[in-house]
């Protein structure tokens, strides 16, 4: 029960911190504020401001791309499910050694079997290429959006408030 309370507190803290930073879609997709930056300095200042201002929206984009990548790589889902499920099953159902015929099955031998099957399965599912795809795709989308989106009028007041 304590574990459930800890998870619920973590989700509540996540909702209060990250999801409260979500900007409405009408603001995030405001096509009237799209323009090409004049130079690299303007692009850099836009990226700096917009990554802070739209941080919640960019987090949602990253999460959606991660879910998409996982769903389009079923072998990776199977490998991760096998490993996580194996760890959970071994910890829950086999904490003590068990006698099977003439052989004693220990937690250590179960973990070795899990790794012998799970690690090659994970290797063939190409988790690194999936990770690099997620980072590259989200980086391209986020930096592209942040560079071409002009900061709103509230950005002028943010610099005045910082100076005061």
C-alpha positions as CSV (number, residue, x, y, z in Angstrom):
1,X,0.0,0.0,0.0
2,X,2.9,2.3,0.8
3,X,4.3,1.8,-2.7
4,X,1.0,2.8,-4.3
5,X,0.9,6.0,-2.2
6,X,4.5,6.8,-3.3
7,X,3.6,6.3,-7.0
8,X,0.4,8.5,-6.6
9,X,2.5,11.2,-4.9
10,X,5.0,11.1,-7.7
11,X,2.3,11.3,-10.4
12,X,0.7,14.2,-8.5
13,X,4.0,16.1,-8.4
14,X,4.6,15.4,-12.1
15,X,1.1,16.7,-12.9
16,X,1.7,19.9,-10.8
17,X,5.2,20.6,-12.2
18,X,5.2,19.5,-15.9
19,X,1.6,19.4,-17.0
20,X,0.9,22.8,-15.5
21,X,3.5,24.2,-18.0
22,X,1.5,23.0,-21.0
23,X,0.5,25.8,-23.3
24,X,-2.8,25.6,-25.2
25,X,-2.6,24.2,-28.7
26,X,-3.9,27.5,-30.2
27,X,-0.8,29.2,-28.8
28,X,1.6,26.3,-29.6
29,X,0.4,26.1,-33.2
30,X,-0.1,29.9,-33.8
31,X,0.8,30.2,-37.5
32,X,0.7,34.0,-37.3
33,X,3.9,33.9,-35.2
34,X,5.9,31.7,-37.5
35,X,8.8,33.4,-39.3
36,X,12.3,32.7,-40.4
37,X,15.0,34.0,-38.0
38,X,17.1,36.8,-39.4
39,X,20.4,35.4,-38.2
40,X,21.9,32.8,-35.9
41,X,21.7,35.2,-32.8
42,X,18.0,35.6,-33.3
43,X,17.5,31.8,-33.7
44,X,19.5,31.2,-30.6
45,X,17.5,33.7,-28.5
46,X,14.2,32.2,-29.8
47,X,15.4,28.6,-29.0
48,X,16.4,29.7,-25.5
49,X,13.1,31.4,-24.8
50,X,10.8,29.0,-26.5
51,X,12.4,25.8,-24.9
52,X,11.6,27.3,-21.5
53,X,8.2,28.7,-22.4
54,X,6.9,25.6,-24.2
55,X,8.8,23.0,-22.1
56,X,5.6,21.1,-21.2
57,X,4.5,20.9,-24.8
58,X,8.0,19.7,-25.9
59,X,7.9,17.1,-23.2
60,X,4.6,15.8,-24.6
61,X,6.2,15.7,-28.1
62,X,9.1,13.7,-26.8
63,X,6.8,11.3,-25.0
64,X,4.6,10.8,-28.0
65,X,7.7,10.1,-30.2
66,X,8.9,7.6,-27.6
67,X,5.6,5.8,-27.5
68,X,5.5,5.7,-31.3
69,X,9.0,4.3,-31.5
70,X,8.2,1.6,-29.0
71,X,5.0,0.6,-30.7
72,X,6.7,0.4,-34.1
73,X,9.4,-1.9,-32.7
74,X,7.5,-4.9,-31.4
75,X,10.7,-6.9,-30.8
76,X,11.9,-4.2,-28.4
77,X,8.5,-4.3,-26.6
78,X,8.8,-8.1,-26.3
79,X,12.4,-7.9,-25.0
80,X,11.6,-5.3,-22.4
81,X,8.5,-7.1,-21.3
82,X,10.4,-10.3,-21.0
83,X,13.2,-8.8,-18.9
84,X,10.9,-6.7,-16.7
85,X,8.4,-9.5,-16.3
86,X,11.2,-11.9,-15.6
87,X,12.7,-9.7,-12.8
88,X,9.2,-9.3,-11.3
89,X,8.3,-13.0,-11.4
90,X,11.7,-14.1,-10.0
91,X,11.5,-11.6,-7.1
92,X,7.8,-12.4,-6.4
93,X,7.6,-16.1,-6.9
94,X,11.1,-17.5,-6.3
95,X,12.8,-15.7,-3.3
96,X,13.8,-19.1,-1.8
97,X,15.7,-21.9,-3.5
98,X,13.4,-24.7,-4.9
99,X,14.1,-28.4,-5.3
100,X,13.3,-29.6,-8.8
101,X,14.2,-33.3,-9.1
102,X,17.9,-33.6,-8.2
103,X,18.7,-30.0,-8.9
104,X,18.2,-26.9,-6.6
105,X,17.0,-23.9,-8.5
106,X,18.2,-20.6,-6.9
107,X,17.4,-17.0,-7.6
108,X,20.9,-16.7,-9.1
109,X,20.4,-19.5,-11.6
110,X,17.0,-18.0,-12.6
111,X,18.6,-14.6,-13.2
112,X,21.4,-16.2,-15.3
113,X,18.7,-17.9,-17.4
114,X,16.8,-14.6,-17.8
115,X,20.0,-12.8,-18.9
116,X,21.0,-15.6,-21.3
117,X,17.7,-15.3,-23.1
118,X,16.9,-11.6,-22.5
119,X,20.2,-9.9,-23.4
120,X,20.5,-11.4,-26.9
121,X,16.8,-10.7,-27.5
122,X,17.3,-7.1,-26.4
123,X,20.4,-6.8,-28.6
124,X,18.5,-7.9,-31.7
125,X,15.7,-5.4,-31.0
126,X,18.2,-2.5,-31.6
127,X,17.4,-0.3,-28.6
128,X,20.3,2.1,-29.3
129,X,19.0,2.9,-32.8
130,X,15.5,3.4,-31.3
131,X,17.0,5.7,-28.7
132,X,19.0,7.7,-31.2
133,X,15.9,8.0,-33.4
134,X,13.8,9.4,-30.5
135,X,16.5,11.9,-29.6
136,X,17.1,12.9,-33.2
137,X,13.5,13.2,-34.2
138,X,12.5,15.1,-31.1
139,X,15.5,17.3,-31.3
140,X,14.8,18.2,-34.9
141,X,11.1,18.9,-34.2
142,X,11.7,20.8,-31.0
143,X,14.6,22.9,-32.2
144,X,12.8,23.6,-35.5
145,X,9.7,24.8,-33.8
146,X,11.6,26.8,-31.2
147,X,13.6,28.5,-33.9
148,X,10.8,29.6,-36.2
149,X,8.3,30.5,-33.5
150,X,8.5,34.2,-32.6
151,X,8.3,34.8,-28.9
152,X,5.0,36.4,-27.8
153,X,4.6,39.8,-26.3
154,X,5.0,38.3,-22.8
155,X,8.7,37.7,-23.6
156,X,9.3,41.5,-23.5
157,X,7.8,41.6,-20.0
158,X,9.9,38.6,-18.8
159,X,13.1,40.6,-19.5
160,X,11.7,43.6,-17.6
161,X,10.7,41.4,-14.6
162,X,14.2,39.8,-14.6
163,X,15.8,43.2,-14.4
164,X,13.7,44.4,-11.5
